Amino acid sequence: MLETATDSSVQKAKSLESEINENTNPCVLPVNNTENQASVPDFVHAILLRVAGTDLGDKLTSLLNEKHTELVKCQAQCEYAQKEANDAKNRLSRIEMELDDVRSAAALTVAGQSDMISNIQRHYEEDLASWRSISEQQVAEVRAASQAELDRAKADWDSERKALVICASSNYNSRRDSCNLASAGKGPVEVCRTVSNFDHVNSADIRLRDSPANELPKAPVNGYEVDSKKLTPRPQNQVSEVPPLHQLLASSPKSSPLDRLFFSLDVLGSTAELDLGPCQGSPKHNLMTGTIGAAVTPSVPKNVHTSQTESPAPADGPVTSNCDFKSPVSESSWVQMQSGLKETESRSPVACAMCSNYEHQLQIVQLGLQEKDRALQKSQEESLAKSVQLDSALQRQAELEKELQSRTTSQSEKIEKLETTITRMSDRVENLLTNYRAHRLATEEKLRQLSDERQTLQSNFNTLQLHYDRLLGRRLMASTKLAAQPIHLPSDRSELELFALKTYEENLSLREAREQLDEQLKSDAQFHRQQLTAERQEKVNMETSLQRELDDTRARLASLTDVVSQRDNEMAGRQKAEEEAKEAKIKLEDLQLRHMHCFFRRPG
């Protein structure tokens, strides 16, 4: 989309440049034909009519044509910039619509994710409650066993403690008796020795306590004393010399500002008189010498006619640094003019009327030329000022166009980045959904298998219970039958022995069958226990995996919220850029109006 927009903008720019080059050919402003002339003010048109047919007139017409072409180009560029701004606004509106669609899609995906997460959490809580009830029963059994073990250990410890207390009391009594006997048999020398040692240790401790090294360190410096030392005045030999009189007057607070100013000027004047030469005085002296020189120089008579190329010297000319005043008439020319005046005075006073008329017309022509030169100079200055204003306006327009283009490119890049991030997040969400569905199907399949195995185990347990009940019933039935049957013991000894052997063999066979059944029951119970432990471990693994998946989904949801906040920030930045573009457009229109008003305004 952006590449097509840039290609279309480039094609528009090329077409506009071709139209400008075709429409802005340098047109000559004729003097006689007023239909094909450019729209110029009346005073400019009058000047062109006066100077028609000369090199200056041709130059002015060419300059006006160039300025006209530049103005047309500037207008075309302004229109092109306005079109580009409108295109940018349209693109921004389209991008905003796309972002709204993306936002709605993201909201839908987030809602779906929240629903799925709530369902997962509900199933997880149900399974957790069921498994928790089973684990609580097992924990209660283990707790009862551990409590019994603890009570037994406490009883053993109490018995051991009592025995240890009895032994310790007997040892203490024996030691006390021995100490009493030893103290009764000690002499006075040993007692004195112990007392002297005690006194020696106490005296050493007292010396250590009374030593100045153990005292608290005192502050060696007093802050007030240090400050007072700092504030003491210096001796008289270190005081600086007294400043001069003019420094005291200039720096005294009682003197007024005017007195200090005049005194400083007087000092400067005295130093300047000492430093400067005879022709390097103050500006007042230079001005006086210049005016005196201008008064001393002779003035040119009015009836002396100068050539058209010469111009009168200004009255207030610049004064040189060497006090030299150059008059506009040299001494030789002044002598020649005086001699010419004398000759004309010696001649007859009759003058030719044609010559006087010619001289009068020549003076009028000279005055008209001077006025035209002044007007032409003013028009040139105005044209230069207008050209400078036009150049500044063009530069400002180029800067605004560059800024607008850079901002549009930056906004387009940001939008592309957002699109890529949104697509990446959508792909990630789809992958998460697929993984979740796969894990859910796998867990459902495992739960189905576990339920089937549980049913099979329950059926096997029921069958075992039936077999056991049948065996018990058979034994009961057999015992009842045997009890109900009358006892017919043979009278012969051999028959009795045979009957006893038969009953013994039957008992042995029944015992072996019972042992086999017990072993089978034990093996089945062990197998079922192992199966239950494996199922519990699988349940724990499933819980950990589901918790991990829940944590991952929560983190991804947090990242999605960050993306939404970033998108909102981008929208705010885009709105700010649009406002700045509008302000730049308004400023550009104001500059154009101001430039047109200044260009077509007549002088006061």
C-alpha positions in Angstrom: 0.0 0.0 0.0 2.8 2.4 0.9 4.8 1.6 -2.2 1.8 2.3 -4.5 1.2 5.6 -2.6 4.8 6.6 -3.1 4.7 5.7 -6.8 1.5 7.7 -7.3 3.0 10.7 -5.5 6.2 10.5 -7.6 4.1 10.4 -10.8 2.0 13.3 -9.7 5.2 15.3 -8.9 6.6 14.6 -12.4 3.3 15.6 -14.1 3.2 18.8 -12.1 6.8 19.6 -12.9 6.1 19.0 -16.6 3.0 21.3 -16.5 5.0 24.0 -14.7 7.8 23.8 -17.3 5.3 24.0 -20.1 3.2 26.8 -18.6 6.0 28.9 -17.3 8.0 29.7 -20.4 9.8 33.1 -20.2 7.4 35.5 -21.7 8.6 38.9 -22.8 6.7 41.9 -21.5 6.0 44.1 -24.5 5.5 47.8 -24.1 3.0 48.6 -26.9 0.9 45.5 -26.7 -0.9 45.5 -23.3 -2.9 42.3 -23.8 -0.1 39.8 -23.2 1.5 41.6 -20.3 1.8 40.0 -16.8 -0.3 41.4 -13.9 2.1 44.1 -12.5 1.4 47.2 -10.5 0.7 50.5 -12.3 3.9 52.2 -11.3 6.0 49.3 -12.5 4.1 49.4 -15.8 4.8 53.2 -16.1 8.5 52.6 -15.5 8.6 49.9 -18.2 6.9 52.3 -20.6 9.4 55.0 -19.9 12.4 52.7 -20.2 11.1 50.8 -23.2 13.6 50.0 -26.0 16.7 50.2 -23.8 19.0 47.6 -22.2 17.7 48.5 -18.7 14.1 48.0 -19.9 15.0 44.6 -21.3 16.7 43.6 -18.1 13.7 44.7 -16.1 11.2 42.8 -18.3 13.4 39.6 -18.1 13.7 40.0 -14.3 9.9 40.4 -14.0 9.3 37.4 -16.2 11.7 35.3 -14.1 10.0 36.4 -10.9 6.6 35.6 -12.5 7.7 32.1 -13.5 9.2 31.5 -10.0 5.9 32.7 -8.4 3.9 30.3 -10.7 6.3 27.5 -9.7 5.8 28.3 -6.0 2.1 28.3 -6.4 2.2 24.9 -8.2 4.4 23.5 -5.4 2.1 24.8 -2.8 -0.8 23.1 -4.5 1.2 19.9 -4.8 2.0 20.1 -1.1 -1.7 20.6 -0.3 -2.6 17.6 -2.4 0.1 15.5 -0.6 -1.2 16.6 2.7 -4.7 15.6 1.7 -3.4 12.2 0.5 -1.6 11.8 3.8 -4.8 12.6 5.7 -6.7 10.0 3.6 -4.0 7.4 4.2 -4.1 8.2 8.0 -7.9 7.8 8.0 -7.6 4.4 6.2 -4.9 3.3 8.6 -7.1 4.3 11.6 -9.9 2.2 10.2 -7.5 -0.7 9.8 -6.3 -0.2 13.4 -9.9 -0.2 14.6 -10.5 -3.5 12.9 -7.3 -4.9 14.4 -8.3 -3.6 17.8 -11.7 -5.3 17.5 -10.1 -8.5 16.4 -7.7 -8.4 19.3 -10.5 -7.7 21.7 -12.4 -10.8 20.3 -9.3 -12.9 20.7 -8.7 -11.7 24.2 -12.3 -12.4 25.1 -12.0 -15.9 23.7 -8.8 -16.5 25.5 -10.4 -15.3 28.8 -13.3 -17.7 28.3 -11.0 -20.6 27.6 -8.8 -19.7 30.6 -11.9 -19.6 32.8 -13.0 -23.0 31.5 -9.5 -24.5 32.1 -9.4 -23.0 35.6 -12.8 -24.4 36.4 -11.8 -27.9 35.3 -8.5 -27.6 37.1 -10.3 -26.6 40.3 -12.7 -29.5 40.1 -9.9 -32.0 39.6 -7.8 -30.4 42.3 -10.7 -30.6 44.8 -11.2 -34.3 44.0 -7.5 -35.1 44.4 -7.2 -32.9 47.5 -9.9 -34.8 49.3 -8.0 -38.1 48.6 -4.7 -36.5 49.7 -6.3 -35.1 52.9 -7.3 -38.6 53.9 -3.8 -39.9 53.3 -2.3 -37.0 55.2 -4.6 -37.7 58.2 -3.4 -41.3 58.3 0.3 -40.2 58.1 -0.3 -37.6 60.8 -1.8 -40.1 63.2 1.1 -42.5 62.7 3.6 -39.6 63.2 1.8 -38.5 66.4 2.1 -42.0 67.9 5.8 -42.1 67.0 6.3 -38.7 68.6 4.6 -39.7 71.8 6.8 -42.8 72.1 9.9 -40.7 71.5 8.8 -38.2 74.2 8.4 -41.0 76.7 11.9 -42.3 75.9 13.4 -38.8 76.2 11.7 -38.2 79.6 13.1 -41.4 81.0 16.6 -40.6 79.7 16.4 -37.0 81.2 15.5 -38.3 84.6 18.4 -40.7 84.6 20.8 -37.9 83.6 19.5 -35.6 86.3 20.1 -38.2 88.9 23.7 -38.8 87.8 24.4 -35.1 87.7 23.1 -34.5 91.2 25.2 -37.4 92.6 28.4 -36.0 90.9 27.7 -32.5 92.2 27.3 -33.7 95.8 30.5 -35.7 95.6 32.5 -32.7 94.3 31.1 -30.4 97.0 32.1 -32.8 99.7 35.7 -33.0 98.4 35.9 -29.1 98.1 34.8 -28.7 101.7 37.5 -31.2 102.9 40.2 -29.4 100.9 39.3 -25.9 102.3 39.4 -27.3 105.8 42.9 -28.6 105.3 44.5 -25.4 103.6 47.1 -23.3 105.6 47.3 -19.5 106.2 50.1 -19.0 103.7 48.0 -20.1 100.8 45.2 -17.9 101.8 47.5 -14.9 102.0 48.9 -15.8 98.6 45.5 -15.8 97.1 44.6 -12.5 98.8 47.8 -10.8 97.6 47.2 -12.0 94.0 43.7 -10.6 94.2 44.9 -7.3 95.4 47.6 -7.2 92.7 45.0 -7.8 90.0 42.7 -5.2 91.4 45.4 -2.6 91.6 46.4 -3.2 88.0 42.8 -2.9 87.0 42.5 0.4 89.0 45.7 1.7 87.3 44.3 0.9 83.9 41.0 2.5 84.7 42.7 5.7 86.1 45.2 6.0 83.2 44.7 9.0 80.9 44.9 6.8 77.8 41.4 5.4 78.7 39.9 8.8 79.1 37.6 10.1 76.4 39.4 12.2 73.7 38.7 15.9 74.1 38.0 18.2 71.1 41.3 19.8 70.3 39.8 22.7 68.4 37.0 25.1 69.4 34.9 26.2 66.5 34.3 29.7 68.0 38.0 30.2 68.5 38.7 29.2 64.9 36.1 31.7 63.7 37.5 34.4 65.9 41.0 33.8 64.5 39.6 34.0 61.1 37.9 37.3 61.8 40.9 39.0 63.3 42.2 42.0 61.3 45.4 42.0 59.4 48.4 44.0 60.6 49.1 47.5 59.3 52.1 46.4 57.1 49.8 44.0 55.1 47.2 46.7 54.2 47.2 47.7 50.6 48.1 51.2 49.5 45.4 53.9 49.5 43.7 54.1 46.0 44.0 57.3 44.0 41.6 60.2 44.2 39.6 59.4 41.1 39.2 55.8 42.2 37.8 56.9 45.5 35.4 59.3 43.9 34.3 56.8 41.3 33.8 54.1 44.0 32.4 56.3 46.8 28.7 55.6 47.6 28.0 59.2 48.5 28.8 60.6 45.0 26.0 60.6 42.5 26.0 58.5 39.3 26.4 61.7 37.1 29.4 62.9 39.1 31.0 59.4 38.7 30.2 59.5 34.9 31.7 63.0 34.3 34.8 62.2 36.4 35.4 59.0 34.4 34.9 60.9 31.1 37.4 63.6 32.3 39.9 60.9 33.1 39.4 59.3 29.7 39.8 62.7 28.0 43.0 63.4 29.8 44.4 60.0 28.8 43.2 60.6 25.2 44.9 64.0 25.0 48.2 62.4 26.2 48.0 59.5 23.7 46.5 61.2 20.6 48.4 63.4 18.2 47.4 66.8 16.8 45.0 65.3 14.2 43.7 62.5 16.4 41.5 64.2 18.9 38.0 63.7 20.0 35.1 63.2 17.6 34.0 66.8 18.4 37.4 68.1 17.1 37.1 66.1 13.9 33.6 67.4 13.3 34.7 71.0 13.8 37.7 70.7 11.5 35.4 69.0 8.9 32.9 71.8 9.1 35.6 74.5 9.0 37.1 72.9 5.9 33.7 72.7 4.2 33.2 76.4 5.0 36.6 77.5 3.7 36.3 75.6 0.3 34.9 77.8 -2.4 31.4 77.0 -3.8 30.7 76.4 -7.5 28.7 79.1 -9.2 25.2 78.2 -10.3 25.6 79.3 -13.9 28.5 76.9 -14.5 27.1 73.7 -16.2 28.5 70.4 -15.3 28.5 67.3 -17.5 25.9 64.6 -17.2 28.3 62.1 -15.7 29.3 64.3 -12.8 27.2 64.4 -9.7 27.2 67.0 -6.9 29.2 66.2 -3.8 27.1 65.7 -0.6 27.3 68.4 2.0 27.8 66.0 4.9 30.6 63.8 3.6 32.7 61.5 5.7 35.7 63.0 7.5 39.0 61.1 7.1 41.3 60.3 10.0 44.1 62.6 8.7 41.8 65.7 8.7 42.0 66.1 4.9 39.0 67.5 3.1 38.8 66.9 -0.6 36.6 69.4 -2.5 34.7 68.2 -5.6 36.5 70.9 -7.8 40.3 71.0 -8.2 42.4 74.3 -8.3 43.1 74.1 -12.0 39.4 73.6 -12.9 38.6 76.5 -10.5 41.1 78.8 -12.3 39.7 77.8 -15.7 36.2 78.6 -14.5 37.3 82.0 -13.1 39.0 82.8 -16.4 35.9 81.7 -18.3 33.7 83.9 -16.1 36.0 86.9 -16.7 35.8 86.3 -20.5 32.1 86.0 -20.5 31.8 89.2 -18.4 34.1 91.0 -20.8 31.9 89.9 -23.7 28.6 91.3 -24.6 25.8 90.3 -22.2 23.5 89.3 -25.1 22.7 85.5 -24.9 21.2 83.2 -27.5 17.6 82.3 -26.8 18.0 78.9 -28.4 21.0 78.2 -26.2 19.2 79.2 -23.1 16.2 77.1 -24.1 18.5 74.2 -24.8 20.2 74.7 -21.5 16.8 74.8 -19.7 15.6 71.7 -21.5 18.9 70.0 -20.7 18.5 70.8 -17.0 14.9 69.4 -17.1 16.1 66.2 -18.8 18.9 65.9 -16.2 16.4 66.3 -13.4 14.0 63.8 -15.0 16.9 61.3 -15.4 17.8 61.7 -11.8 14.2 61.1 -10.7 14.1 58.0 -12.9 17.4 56.8 -11.5 16.0 57.2 -8.0 12.8 55.4 -8.9 14.7 52.7 -10.6 16.9 52.2 -7.6 13.9 52.1 -5.3 12.3 49.5 -7.6 15.5 47.4 -7.7 15.7 47.5 -3.9 12.0 46.5 -3.6 12.6 43.7 -6.1 15.6 42.5 -4.1 13.7 42.6 -0.9 10.8 40.7 -2.5 13.2 38.1 -3.9 14.7 37.6 -0.5 11.2 37.2 1.0 10.3 34.8 -1.8 13.5 32.8 -1.2 12.8 32.6 2.6 9.2 31.5 1.9 10.5 28.8 -0.5 13.0 27.6 2.0 10.4 27.5 4.7 8.1 25.6 2.3 10.8 23.1 1.5 11.5 22.6 5.2 7.9 22.1 5.9 7.6 19.6 3.0 10.7 17.7 4.3 9.3 17.6 7.8 5.9 16.4 6.6 7.5 13.7 4.5 9.8 12.6 7.3 6.8 12.5 9.7 4.7 10.6 7.2 7.5 8.1 6.7 8.1 7.7 10.4 4.3 7.2 11.0 4.2 4.7 8.2 7.2 2.8 9.6 5.5 2.8 13.1 2.3 1.5 11.6 4.2 -1.2 9.7 5.9 -2.2 13.0 2.5 -2.3 14.7 1.1 -4.4 12.0 4.1 -6.8 12.2 3.8 -7.0 16.0 0.0 -7.6 15.7 0.5 -10.3 13.1 3.2 -11.9 15.2 1.0 -11.8 18.3 -1.9 -13.2 16.3 0.3 -16.1 15.1 1.5 -16.6 18.6 -2.1 -16.7 19.9 -3.0 -19.2 17.2 0.0 -21.4 18.1 -1.1 -21.2 21.8 -4.6 -22.1 20.9 -3.4 -25.1 18.9 -1.1 -26.2 21.7 -3.8 -25.8 24.2 -6.2 -27.8 22.1 -3.6 -30.5 21.6 -2.8 -30.6 25.3 -6.5 -30.6 26.2 -7.2 -33.5 23.8 -4.2 -35.4 25.2 -5.3 -34.8 28.8 -8.9 -35.8 27.9 -7.6 -39.0 26.3 -5.4 -39.7 29.4 -8.4 -39.1 31.7 -10.5 -41.4 29.6 -7.8 -44.1 29.7 -7.5 -43.7 33.5 -11.3 -43.9 33.9 -11.3 -47.1 31.8 -8.5 -48.6 33.8 -10.3 -47.6 37.0 -13.4 -49.3 35.8 -11.4 -52.4 34.9 -9.8 -52.4 38.3 -13.1 -52.0 40.0 -14.5 -54.9 38.0 -11.5 -57.0 38.9 -11.9 -56.0 42.6 -15.6 -57.0 42.4 -14.7 -60.3 40.9 -12.1 -61.0 43.6 -14.6 -60.0 46.2 -17.1 -62.5 44.7 -14.5 -65.2 44.6 -13.7 -64.5 48.2 -17.3 -64.5 49.2 -17.9 -67.7 47.3 -14.9 -69.3 49.1 -16.2 -68.1 52.4 -19.7 -69.3 51.5 -18.3 -72.7 50.4 -16.4 -73.1 53.6 -19.5 -72.1 55.6 -21.6 -74.4 53.6 -19.1 -77.2 53.9 -18.8 -76.6 57.6 -22.5 -76.6 58.0 -22.9 -79.7 56.0 -20.1 -81.4 57.9 -21.8 -80.3 61.1 -25.1 -81.5 60.0 -23.8 -84.8 58.8 -23.7 -87.5 61.4 -20.3 -88.7 62.4 -19.9 -92.3 61.4 -16.6 -93.4 62.7 -15.4 -96.7 61.6 -15.0 -99.2 64.3 -11.9 -100.7 62.8 -8.5 -99.1 63.4 -7.3 -99.4 59.9 -10.4 -97.6 58.6 -9.9 -94.9 61.2 -6.4 -94.4 60.0 -7.5 -94.2 56.4 -10.1 -91.7 57.3 -7.6 -89.6 59.2 -5.2 -89.6 56.3 -7.9 -88.5 53.8 -8.9 -85.6 56.0 -5.3 -84.6 56.5 -4.7 -84.6 52.7 -7.8 -82.5 52.2 -6.6 -80.0 54.8 -3.2 -79.8 53.2 -4.8 -79.1 49.7 -7.1 -76.5 51.2 -4.2 -74.8 53.0 -2.1 -74.7 49.7 -5.1 -73.2 47.8 -5.6 -70.6 50.5 -1.9 -69.7 50.4 -2.0 -69.3 46.7 -5.1 -67.1 46.9 -3.4 -64.9 49.5 -0.3 -64.5 47.4 -2.4 -63.6 44.4 -4.4 -61.1 46.4 -1.1 -59.5 47.8 0.3 -59.3 44.3 -2.9 -57.7 42.9 -2.9 -55.2 45.8 0.7 -54.3 45.3 0.0 -53.8 41.6 -3.0 -51.6 42.3 -0.9 -49.6 44.8 1.8 -49.0 42.2 -0.8 -48.1 39.6 -2.4 -45.6 42.0 1.1 -44.0 42.7 1.7 -43.7 39.0 -1.7 -42.1 38.5 -1.0 -39.6 41.3 2.4 -38.7 39.8 0.7 -38.2 36.4 -1.8 -36.0 38.1 0.9 -33.9 39.7 2.7 -33.6 36.3 -0.5 -32.6 34.7 -1.2 -30.0 37.3 2.3 -28.5 36.9 2.0 -28.4 33.1 -1.4 -26.8 33.4 -0.1 -24.2 35.9 2.8 -23.5 33.5 0.5 -23.1 30.6 -1.7 -20.7 32.7 1.3 -18.6 33.6 2.4 -18.5 30.0 -1.1 -17.4 28.9 -1.2 -14.7 31.6 2.2 -13.4 30.5 1.1 -13.3 26.9 -2.1 -11.5 27.9 0.0 -8.9 29.7 2.2 -8.5 26.6 -1.1 -8.0 24.6 -2.2 -5.3 26.9 1.3 -3.6 26.5 0.8 -3.8 22.7 -2.7 -2.2 23.1 -1.2 0.7 25.2 1.6 1.2 22.7 -1.0 1.4 19.9 -2.9 4.0 21.8 0.3 6.0 22.2 0.9 5.7 18.5 -2.6 7.0 17.8 -1.9 10.0 20.1 1.3 10.7 18.3 -0.4 10.5 14.9 -3.0 13.0 16.0 -0.3 15.3 17.2 1.5 15.0 13.9 -1.8 15.8 12.1 -2.3 18.9 14.2 1.3 20.0 13.5 0.8 19.4 9.7 -2.4 21.6 9.9 -0.5 24.3 11.7 2.3 24.1 9.1 -0.2 24.4 6.3 -1.9 27.4 8.0 1.6 29.1 8.4 2.4 28.4 4.7 -0.9 29.9 3.6 -0.2 33.0 5.7 3.3 33.3 4.2 1.9 33.1 0.7 -0.8 35.7 1.4 1.8 38.0 3.0 4.2 37.5 0.1 1.5 38.3 -2.5 0.3 41.3 -0.6 3.9 42.7 -0.3 4.5 42.0 -4.0 1.4 43.7 -5.4 1.3 46.5 -2.8 1.9 50.0 -4.2 4.4 52.3 -2.5 2.9 54.9 -0.1 
